[in-house]
Amino acid sequence: MDILGLSTSPSSGGAYALILNEVDGSRRLPIIIGTFEAQAIALELERIKPPRPMTHDLLRSVIQGFGSYVKSVLISELRDGTFFAQISLDADGNELELDARPSDAIALAIRFDSPIFVSASVLEEAGIVSEARVEEPGAVPLPTSESTVHLSPATKETVEEDTRVSSLEKQLANAIANEDYERAATLRDEINRLKG
């Protein structure tokens, strides 16, 4: 897999979607990550060096300090809507497997220029199959009459909920602008219920 891009939406509560793209296929895997993890990934992708080392930069230095390196990263499992990852380290010819959050594993993989893999079962369950071709690196194509995006049931449900929340948030903004506070309170409660 390679990194197609990062995206965010107003309804995501500050979270980002990290989109992984199948190198020799048409599947994509969106993984929701936090703001700090997205920043750590984006800074390294853009080759921007902060004045002080960030957490993942420090971890790279520690790993290298012990004569080790990250061989690969595997998004190994999806359980109850949560992705799990493993980092494969080479330490003087000995291979170590470490459990990690996918965002941390990917942030390290980028820093070591290591390959990112996703298990077939995770791609089957949460992957999005797209027939659209990406014209520019980092661009996520929008579905058109010439492209079809097929969502897994779990992904489709999440997208529908996000769309509903986004619609309600727009209605809430309009209600507040029109000083219809009773309607605004009802909309706010519905948004909170959907966000869980």
C-alpha positions in Angstrom: 0.0 0.0 0.0 1.0 3.6 -0.4 -0.4 6.8 1.1 -2.9 8.4 -1.2 -3.6 11.4 1.1 -5.1 12.8 4.3 -8.6 14.4 4.4 -10.8 15.9 7.1 -14.4 17.0 7.3 -16.3 19.3 9.7 -18.3 16.4 11.0 -15.2 14.4 12.0 -14.6 16.2 15.3 -11.0 17.1 14.3 -10.1 13.6 13.2 -8.6 12.9 9.8 -9.0 10.0 7.3 -5.7 8.5 6.2 -6.3 7.0 2.8 -4.1 4.0 1.8 -4.0 2.9 -1.8 -3.4 -0.6 -3.1 -0.2 -0.4 -5.2 -1.2 -3.2 -7.6 -4.9 -2.9 -7.4 -7.9 -0.6 -7.1 -8.7 -0.8 -3.4 -8.4 2.0 -0.9 -8.4 1.8 2.9 -9.5 4.8 4.9 -8.3 4.8 8.5 -9.5 7.5 11.0 -6.6 9.0 12.9 -6.1 11.9 15.3 -4.9 15.4 14.5 -1.4 14.9 16.1 -0.8 11.7 14.2 -2.0 13.3 10.9 0.4 16.1 11.5 3.3 13.7 12.2 2.5 11.9 8.9 2.0 15.1 6.9 5.2 16.7 8.1 7.3 13.7 7.0 5.5 13.3 3.7 6.2 17.0 2.9 9.8 16.6 4.2 9.3 19.5 6.7 11.7 19.3 9.6 10.3 20.9 12.8 12.8 22.8 15.0 12.6 20.2 17.7 12.1 16.4 17.1 8.6 15.2 17.3 7.7 11.9 19.1 8.0 9.7 15.9 11.4 11.4 15.1 12.6 10.6 18.6 11.4 7.0 18.2 13.3 6.7 14.9 16.5 8.0 16.6 16.1 5.5 19.5 15.5 2.6 17.1 18.5 3.6 15.0 20.6 4.1 18.1 20.1 0.4 18.9 21.3 -0.5 15.4 17.8 -1.4 14.3 15.4 -0.3 11.6 11.7 -0.8 10.7 11.5 -3.5 8.0 7.8 -3.2 7.4 4.4 -2.3 8.8 1.3 -4.5 8.7 -2.3 -3.3 9.3 -3.2 -6.8 10.6 -6.7 -6.7 12.0 -10.0 -4.8 12.2 -11.9 -5.6 15.4 -15.0 -3.8 16.6 -14.2 -0.9 14.2 -10.7 -0.5 15.4 -7.6 -1.2 13.3 -4.6 -3.0 14.7 -1.1 -2.9 13.3 2.3 -4.6 13.8 5.7 -3.1 13.3 8.4 -5.5 12.1 11.9 -4.4 13.4 15.3 -5.8 12.5 17.6 -5.7 15.4 21.0 -7.1 14.5 19.4 -9.8 12.3 16.8 -10.7 14.9 13.2 -9.8 13.8 10.9 -8.2 16.5 7.2 -7.7 16.1 5.6 -4.8 18.0 1.9 -4.0 18.4 1.0 -0.4 17.4 -1.7 1.9 16.4 -1.8 2.1 12.5 -1.2 5.8 12.6 2.0 5.4 14.7 3.2 2.4 12.6 2.7 4.4 9.4 4.4 7.5 10.8 7.4 5.3 11.5 7.2 3.5 8.2 7.4 6.8 6.4 10.5 7.8 8.4 12.3 4.6 7.6 11.0 4.4 4.0 9.5 1.0 4.8 6.7 -0.8 3.0 3.2 -0.7 4.4 1.0 -3.9 4.1 -2.6 -4.6 4.9 -3.9 -8.1 5.5 -6.3 -9.4 2.9 -9.1 -9.9 5.5 -8.9 -6.2 6.5 -9.0 -5.0 2.9 -12.0 -7.3 2.2 -13.9 -5.9 5.2 -13.1 -2.2 5.1 -11.6 -1.5 1.7 -13.2 0.6 -0.9 -13.0 -0.6 -4.5 -12.7 2.2 -7.0 -12.5 1.9 -10.7 -11.4 5.6 -10.9 -7.8 6.4 -11.8 -5.8 8.9 -9.8 -4.4 11.6 -12.1 -2.3 13.5 -9.6 -0.3 12.1 -6.6 -2.2 12.9 -3.4 -5.5 13.5 -5.2 -8.6 11.6 -4.3 -10.9 11.3 -7.3 -14.5 12.0 -6.8 -17.0 9.5 -8.2 -18.2 10.5 -11.7 -20.4 8.9 -14.3 -17.3 7.1 -15.4 -16.2 5.8 -12.0 -17.8 3.6 -9.5 -17.0 3.4 -5.8 -18.1 0.2 -4.0 -18.3 0.5 -0.2 -18.2 -2.4 2.3 -21.4 -2.5 4.5 -19.5 -1.1 7.5 -17.9 1.7 5.5 -21.2 2.6 3.9 -22.9 2.9 7.2 -20.2 5.2 8.5 -20.4 7.4 5.4 -24.1 7.6 5.7 -23.9 8.6 9.4 -21.2 11.2 8.5 -23.4 12.6 5.7 -26.4 12.8 8.1 -24.4 14.5 10.8 -23.0 17.0 8.2 -26.5 17.8 7.0 -27.7 18.3 10.6 -24.7 20.6 11.4 -25.6 22.8 8.4 -29.2 22.9 9.6 -28.0 23.8 13.1 -25.9 26.7 11.8 -29.0 28.0 9.9 -31.2 27.7 12.9 -28.7 29.7 15.0 -28.3 32.3 12.3 -32.1 32.7 12.2 -32.2 32.7 16.1 -34.5 29.7 16.1 -33.0 28.4 19.3 -35.6 25.7 20.0 -34.9 24.1 16.6 -31.2 24.5 17.3 -31.4 22.7 20.6 -33.3 19.8 18.9 -30.7 19.6 16.1 -27.8 19.7 18.6 -29.3 16.8 20.6 -29.8 14.8 17.4 -26.2 15.4 16.4 -24.9 14.4 19.8 -27.0 11.2 19.6 -25.6 10.3 16.2 -22.0 11.0 17.3 -22.6 8.6 20.2 
